[in-house]
Amino acid sequence: MATLVLGTVGRALLGPVGGAIGALIGNRVDHAVLGSPRRQGPRLAELSVQTSSYGTQVPAIFGTMRVAGPVIWATDLVESRGISGGGKGRPSTESYSYSANFAVALSGRTIRRVGRIWADGRLLRGEAGDFKVATGFRLHTGTEDQPVDPLIASVEGARASAFRGIAYAVFEGLALAEFGNRIPQLTFEVEADAASLSCGTIAQALSPWVRAGDDGTMVGGFAASGGKRARGAGDARRYERRSVGGGRARPAPRGARPRRRPDPHPR
């Protein structure tokens, strides 16, 4: 304001030279009274995180596999403000950075550990457990007595779920600048068993109707879909064991004779 007023007065009294001198004096007055002008960097208009996890199937992991899981809990993005530059009449810049707090379901079966983690296809966590960006990380292995995560408890209070029976990972304050200020697509190297398993062992673990027999082929990793379902605010329930045909397996009643299928090619 002072720049405009003093510039106009100086121009009226001394011509163009007076206008320039008046504008220069007014600019100094404006800086002393109002401070240096400040530029604002890019800023998100929406901080909420949309998740769709209720009813999402969480596979039971056997052996070691690279898996991607659903986000089962998250807070809004956390915004941090910083000011850089400025001084000697130059404008300062107001910048914004964002971080995320969220939990990802990994397995409907107890696991041993998590190795490497990838974010949008790039390595986020190395084999030694070192993260490439700033974040807090906690792993819950999916036991039936695992406690509530402290971050979830601090946010949800008495409604907080321990997600017992579900193995999941919690990220606290994951810096999002490298991922376009959004939660990236995450995949995890999940180790559920120390060694390879036979197909027979996996089948017996999934269904009580499978009888012991030939163990079959050995596999290094297997994900059994149709397992537990993530339930967001509540504990996950035990998965239903189903037969191959999709119907629920039931034992035959006592004394019942097996039915013969009609011959498709009668003589």
Phi, psi and chi 1 to 4 in degrees:
 res  aa     phi    psi   chi1   chi2   chi3   chi4
   1 MET       -  -45.0 -173.5   65.6 -179.8      -
   2 ALA   -64.8  -32.0      -      -      -      -
   3 THR   -61.1  -44.7  -57.7      -      -      -
   4 LEU   -67.4  -44.4  178.4   62.3      -      -
   5 VAL   -67.1  -52.0  172.5      -      -      -
   6 LEU   -68.4  -31.8  -65.9 -179.0      -      -
   7 GLY   -65.4  -40.0      -      -      -      -
   8 THR   -67.6  -43.3  -57.1      -      -      -
   9 VAL   -64.5  -45.1  172.5      -      -      -
  10 GLY   -62.8  -36.8      -      -      -      -
  11 ARG   -68.4  -36.7 -171.6  177.9  -58.1  106.0
  12 ALA   -69.8  -32.9      -      -      -      -
  13 LEU   -89.6  -42.8  -63.0  177.3      -      -
  14 LEU  -122.5    7.3  -58.1  174.9      -      -
  15 GLY    83.1 -158.7      -      -      -      -
  16 PRO   -59.6  -38.1  -24.1   34.3      -      -
  17 VAL   -64.4  -42.8  176.4      -      -      -
  18 GLY   -63.8  -34.8      -      -      -      -
  19 GLY   -65.0  -40.0      -      -      -      -
  20 ALA   -66.8  -41.3      -      -      -      -
  21 ILE   -65.7  -42.8  -64.6  173.9      -      -
  22 GLY   -63.0  -39.5      -      -      -      -
  23 ALA   -66.0  -37.7      -      -      -      -
  24 LEU   -65.5  -43.2 -179.4   59.9      -      -
  25 ILE   -65.1  -42.3  -63.0  173.4      -      -
  26 GLY   -63.9  -34.2      -      -      -      -
  27 ASN   -64.2  -41.5 -174.3   43.0      -      -
  28 ARG   -63.8  -39.9  -66.7  -59.8 -179.4   93.4
  29 VAL   -63.8  -42.9  172.4      -      -      -
  30 ASP   -61.2  -41.6  -76.4  -21.5      -      -
  31 HIS   -65.5  -37.7  -78.6 -167.7      -      -
  32 ALA   -69.5  -35.6      -      -      -      -
  33 VAL   -88.3  -47.0  175.3      -      -      -
  34 LEU   -97.5  -14.9  -56.1  176.6      -      -
  35 GLY    86.2  172.1      -      -      -      -
  36 SER   -72.0  146.0  -59.2      -      -      -
  37 PRO   -63.8  150.3   22.6  -32.7      -      -
  38 ARG  -125.6  131.8  179.6  175.5  -62.2  171.3
  39 ARG   -95.0  145.1  -61.8  173.8 -177.3  174.0
  40 GLN  -107.8  126.6 -170.9  175.8   73.9      -
  41 GLY   -77.1 -178.9      -      -      -      -
  42 PRO   -59.0  140.4  -21.4   32.5      -      -
  43 ARG  -142.3  137.2 -173.1  178.3 -172.7 -177.3
  44 LEU   -74.4  139.6  -63.8 -179.9      -      -
  45 ALA   -86.5  -22.4      -      -      -      -
  46 GLU  -129.7  126.5 -178.7   62.4   51.4      -
  47 LEU  -106.3   -5.4  -61.9 -179.9      -      -
  48 SER   -73.7  149.5   62.5      -      -      -
  49 VAL  -110.8  122.6  175.5      -      -      -
  50 GLN   -92.1  126.2  -65.1 -176.8   -4.9      -
  51 THR  -128.4  150.8   61.4      -      -      -
  52 SER  -135.3   90.4 -179.8      -      -      -
  53 SER  -121.7  -14.4   60.2      -      -      -
  54 TYR   -66.6  122.8 -172.3   89.6      -      -
  55 GLY    85.8   -2.8      -      -      -      -
  56 THR   -69.2  132.8  -58.0      -      -      -
  57 GLN   -71.8  136.0  -68.6 -175.1   -6.2      -
  58 VAL  -113.2  110.4  179.8      -      -      -
  59 PRO   -67.8  151.3   25.9  -34.5      -      -
  60 ALA   -86.2  120.2      -      -      -      -
  61 ILE   -94.3  132.8  -56.9  -60.5      -      -
  62 PHE  -120.2  143.5  -65.8   83.0      -      -
  63 GLY    70.8 -138.3      -      -      -      -
  64 THR  -126.7  128.7  -58.7      -      -      -
  65 MET  -146.2  156.7  -72.5 -163.9   66.5      -
  66 ARG   -95.6  117.3  179.4  172.4  172.5  175.3
  67 VAL  -129.5  155.5  -60.8      -      -      -
  68 ALA  -116.4  133.2      -      -      -      -
  69 GLY  -118.7  163.4      -      -      -      -
  70 PRO   -79.2  150.2   30.1  -35.2      -      -
  71 VAL   -76.0  117.2  174.9      -      -      -
  72 ILE  -102.3  -10.9   56.3  174.6      -      -
  73 TRP  -159.5  142.3  177.6   86.0      -      -
  74 ALA  -161.7  153.1      -      -      -      -
  75 THR  -101.3  174.3   66.0      -      -      -
  76 ASP   -63.9  156.6  -68.7  -16.8      -      -
  77 LEU   -61.1  144.4  -60.6 -175.4      -      -
  78 VAL   -98.3  123.0  179.7      -      -      -
  79 GLU   -99.5  132.6 -177.7 -178.3   77.3      -
  80 SER  -122.4  138.0  -58.5      -      -      -
  81 ARG  -111.1  140.8 -172.8 -178.1   68.4  171.7
  82 GLY  -138.2  152.9      -      -      -      -
  83 ILE  -122.9  130.4  -61.3  174.9      -      -
  84 SER  -132.8  158.1   60.1      -      -      -
  85 GLY    76.0 -159.1      -      -      -      -
  86 GLY    87.2  177.9      -      -      -      -
  87 GLY    91.5  147.9      -      -      -      -
  88 LYS    54.6   40.2  -63.9 -176.0  179.3 -179.9
  89 GLY    80.3   -2.8      -      -      -      -
  90 ARG   -88.5  143.8  -68.5  177.9  -63.4 -179.7
  91 PRO   -71.3  146.9   26.4  -33.6      -      -
  92 SER   -90.7  162.4   59.6      -      -      -
  93 THR  -117.5  128.7  -58.8      -      -      -
  94 GLU   -97.7  113.4 -168.2  174.6   59.1      -
  95 SER  -112.9  158.7   59.3      -      -      -
  96 TYR  -129.8  139.0  -62.7   88.6      -      -
  97 SER  -127.3  158.0   60.4      -      -      -
  98 TYR  -134.8  148.2  -61.8   88.9      -      -
  99 SER  -137.7  164.2   60.0      -      -      -
 100 ALA  -132.7  145.9      -      -      -      -
 101 ASN  -119.1  122.0  -56.0  -47.8      -      -
 102 PHE  -161.3  166.2   58.2   97.0      -      -
 103 ALA  -127.3  141.6      -      -      -      -
 104 VAL  -123.4  126.8 -179.3      -      -      -
 105 ALA   -76.8  138.4      -      -      -      -
 106 LEU  -115.6  -41.0  -57.9  177.2      -      -
 107 SER  -155.8  144.4  173.1      -      -      -
 108 GLY   -88.0   16.6      -      -      -      -
 109 ARG  -139.7  150.1  178.2  174.1  175.6  -96.4
 110 THR   -59.1  138.9  -56.1      -      -      -
 111 ILE  -118.9  167.6   65.5  173.7      -      -
 112 ARG   -92.6  -48.8  -70.1  165.9   50.4   87.8
 113 ARG  -164.2  173.3   69.4 -178.1 -168.6   94.3
 114 VAL  -120.4  130.8  165.2      -      -      -
 115 GLY   -92.0 -113.6      -      -      -      -
 116 ARG   -76.1  153.7  -67.1  168.7  -66.6  177.1
 117 ILE  -131.3  137.4  -57.5  174.1      -      -
 118 TRP  -116.3  143.5  -66.6  -94.2      -      -
 119 ALA  -124.5  117.9      -      -      -      -
 120 ASP    53.5   36.4  -70.2  -18.2      -      -
 121 GLY    83.8   -7.1      -      -      -      -
 122 ARG  -102.7  147.6  -65.1  178.1  -65.7  172.8
 123 LEU   -66.1  121.8 -169.7   64.7      -      -
 124 LEU  -100.8  -36.0  174.1   63.5      -      -
 125 ARG  -133.2  126.0 -178.9 -178.7 -169.8 -117.5
 126 GLY   -80.4  177.2      -      -      -      -
 127 GLU   -61.6  -31.0 -175.1   66.7   34.4      -
 128 ALA   -82.2   -0.2      -      -      -      -
 129 GLY    90.0   10.9      -      -      -      -
 130 ASP   -87.4  131.0   54.8  -49.0      -      -
 131 PHE   -93.4  143.4  -79.2   90.2      -      -
 132 LYS   -84.7  -17.1  -49.5  -53.8  178.5 -177.5
 133 VAL  -130.6  162.7  -59.8      -      -      -
 134 ALA   -69.3  130.7      -      -      -      -
 135 THR  -170.4  155.5 -174.9      -      -      -
 136 GLY   -98.2  148.5      -      -      -      -
 137 PHE  -144.9  133.7  179.1   79.7      -      -
 138 ARG  -138.3  141.9  -72.8 -178.9  -62.1  -82.1
 139 LEU  -116.4  131.6  176.4   66.5      -      -
 140 HIS  -112.4  122.4  -60.7  -91.7      -      -
 141 THR   -82.3   -2.8   57.6      -      -      -
 142 GLY    94.1   23.3      -      -      -      -
 143 THR   -74.6  164.0   60.1      -      -      -
 144 GLU   -80.0   -5.8  -66.6  -65.8  -14.6      -
 145 ASP  -123.9   20.2   58.6  -10.2      -      -
 146 GLN   -67.4  142.8   63.8 -171.9    6.6      -
 147 PRO   -78.1  167.6   29.7  -35.3      -      -
 148 VAL   -69.3  137.9  178.6      -      -      -
 149 ASP   -63.1  137.6 -175.3   82.7      -      -
 150 PRO   -61.4  -34.9   17.3  -30.2      -      -
 151 LEU   -68.2  -45.6  175.3   61.5      -      -
 152 ILE   -62.3  -39.5  -61.4  177.6      -      -
 153 ALA   -64.6  -38.5      -      -      -      -
 154 SER   -69.3  -27.3   65.4      -      -      -
 155 VAL   -89.8  -45.2  174.6      -      -      -
 156 GLU   -90.2  -20.2  -58.4  -66.9  -17.8      -
 157 GLY    68.4 -133.5      -      -      -      -
 158 ALA   -68.1  -18.1      -      -      -      -
 159 ARG   -83.6   -4.4  -62.3  168.6   44.6 -156.9
 160 ALA   -64.1  138.6      -      -      -      -
 161 SER  -104.6  145.9  170.3      -      -      -
 162 ALA   -91.0   -6.5      -      -      -      -
 163 PHE    48.4   48.8  -60.5  102.9      -      -
 164 ARG   -64.2  138.2  -66.8 -172.9  173.2   96.4
 165 GLY    85.8   -2.8      -      -      -      -
 166 ILE  -118.0  125.3  -67.6  -73.5      -      -
 167 ALA   -82.0  127.8      -      -      -      -
 168 TYR  -148.2  159.6   68.2  101.0      -      -
 169 ALA  -116.8  141.0      -      -      -      -
 170 VAL  -115.2  127.0  176.7      -      -      -
 171 PHE  -106.4  128.9  -70.2   84.8      -      -
 172 GLU  -120.4  114.6 -176.7  171.6   -2.7      -
 173 GLY    71.5   38.6      -      -      -      -
 174 LEU   -68.3  119.1  174.3   64.7      -      -
 175 ALA   -67.7  131.0      -      -      -      -
 176 LEU  -107.0    3.5  -59.9  177.9      -      -
 177 ALA   -59.8  -35.7      -      -      -      -
 178 GLU   -74.6  -10.3  -63.2  -70.2  -30.9      -
 179 PHE  -121.3   26.8  -45.9  110.1      -      -
 180 GLY    69.0   29.4      -      -      -      -
 181 ASN    56.6   45.5  -70.1  -32.0      -      -
 182 ARG  -146.4  162.3   60.6  172.6  178.1   80.3
 183 ILE   -72.6  122.4  -63.8  178.2      -      -
 184 PRO   -75.7  168.4   29.6  -35.0      -      -
 185 GLN   -77.3  118.2  -64.2  -68.4  -32.7      -
 186 LEU  -107.9  139.4  -63.4  171.0      -      -
 187 THR  -128.6  147.7   53.5      -      -      -
 188 PHE  -127.6  141.8  -57.3   77.8      -      -
 189 GLU   -89.8  101.4 -175.2 -178.8   40.9      -
 190 VAL  -102.3  126.6  176.3      -      -      -
 191 GLU  -108.9  108.3 -179.8 -176.0  -59.9      -
 192 ALA   -94.5  -31.1      -      -      -      -
 193 ASP  -133.0  151.3  -60.5  -77.8      -      -
 194 ALA   -73.7  -21.7      -      -      -      -
 195 ALA  -140.7  174.8      -      -      -      -
 196 SER   -65.5  155.1  -61.2      -      -      -
 197 LEU  -122.8  154.6  -60.6  173.6      -      -
 198 SER   -84.5  155.3   66.6      -      -      -
 199 CYS   -62.0  -34.1  -67.0      -      -      -
 200 GLY   -64.9  -40.6      -      -      -      -
 201 THR   -63.6  -41.2  -59.6      -      -      -
 202 ILE   -65.3  -43.9  -64.7  173.0      -      -
 203 ALA   -62.5  -41.1      -      -      -      -
 204 GLN   -66.5  -33.3  -73.6 -179.6  -34.4      -
 205 ALA   -70.7  -26.3      -      -      -      -
 206 LEU   -89.9  -28.9  -66.8  174.1      -      -
 207 SER  -138.8  131.8  174.6      -      -      -
 208 PRO   -73.7   -9.6   29.2  -35.2      -      -
 209 TRP   -90.8   -5.3  -50.7  111.8      -      -
 210 VAL   -80.6  126.8  174.7      -      -      -
 211 ARG   -91.0  149.6  -64.2 -179.6 -179.9  179.5
 212 ALA   -64.7  138.1      -      -      -      -
 213 GLY  -166.9 -142.4      -      -      -      -
 214 ASP   -66.1  125.8 -175.5   11.2      -      -
 215 ASP   -68.3  -25.7  -74.1  -20.1      -      -
 216 GLY    78.4 -157.7      -      -      -      -
 217 THR   -69.8  144.0  -54.0      -      -      -
 218 MET   -88.0  135.5  -58.6  -65.7  -67.8      -
 219 VAL  -126.5  145.2  -67.0      -      -      -
 220 GLY   -81.6  -25.4      -      -      -      -
 221 GLY  -159.4  146.2      -      -      -      -
 222 PHE  -153.5  135.6 -176.6   79.8      -      -
 223 ALA  -114.7  114.3      -      -      -      -
 224 ALA   -90.1  106.4      -      -      -      -
 225 SER   -77.8  170.6  -61.6      -      -      -
 226 GLY    75.2   25.6      -      -      -      -
 227 GLY   -93.1 -137.7      -      -      -      -
 228 LYS   -67.2  156.6  -63.3 -176.0 -179.1 -179.0
 229 ARG  -116.1  133.4  -62.7  175.9 -179.6  -91.8
 230 ALA   -70.1  135.6      -      -      -      -
 231 ARG  -121.3   16.2  -64.2 -175.0  176.7  -95.5
 232 GLY    64.4  -99.8      -      -      -      -
 233 ALA   -78.4  -16.2      -      -      -      -
 234 GLY  -116.4  167.3      -      -      -      -
 235 ASP   -65.8  146.0  -75.4  -25.2      -      -
 236 ALA   -72.0  146.4      -      -      -      -
 237 ARG   -97.5  161.7  -60.1  -64.7 -173.4  -96.9
 238 ARG   -62.7  139.6  -76.7  -68.3 -172.6 -174.3
 239 TYR   -72.0  153.9   57.0   82.8      -      -
 240 GLU   -84.6  133.4  -65.5  179.8   -8.9      -
 241 ARG   -87.0  124.2  -64.3  177.3  172.8   86.3
 242 ARG  -126.3  157.9  -64.0 -177.6  179.6  -87.2
 243 SER   -79.7  174.6   64.7      -      -      -
 244 VAL   -63.7  -35.4  176.1      -      -      -
 245 GLY   -74.0   -6.3      -      -      -      -
 246 GLY   100.9  -20.1      -      -      -      -
 247 GLY   -85.8  161.5      -      -      -      -
 248 ARG   -75.4  129.3 -175.6  169.1  -63.9  177.2
 249 ALA   -72.8  129.1      -      -      -      -
 250 ARG  -129.1  140.9  -67.4 -171.0  178.0   92.0
 251 PRO   -69.5  148.7   26.3  -34.1      -      -
 252 ALA   -71.1  144.3      -      -      -      -
 253 PRO   -65.3  155.0   23.4  -33.1      -      -
 254 ARG   -64.6  139.4  -66.5 -177.7  178.0  178.3
 255 GLY    81.8   -4.0      -      -      -      -
 256 ALA   -78.6  139.1      -      -      -      -
 257 ARG   -91.6  143.7  -64.4 -177.9  178.0  179.5
 258 PRO   -66.3  139.5   23.3  -33.1      -      -
 259 ARG   -79.8  139.4  -64.2 -178.9 -179.7  178.4
 260 ARG   -91.4  134.0  -72.4 -172.6  177.0 -178.6
 261 ARG   -78.0  142.5  -66.2 -176.3  179.5 -179.3
 262 PRO   -65.0  143.1   20.9  -31.4      -      -
 263 ASP   -72.1  120.8 -171.0   -9.3      -      -
 264 PRO   -70.9  -14.8   25.1  -33.0      -      -
 265 HIS  -127.6   73.4  -55.0  -72.1      -      -
 266 PRO   -66.3  147.6   23.8  -32.6      -      -
 267 ARG   -80.5      -  -64.5  178.6 -178.6  178.0
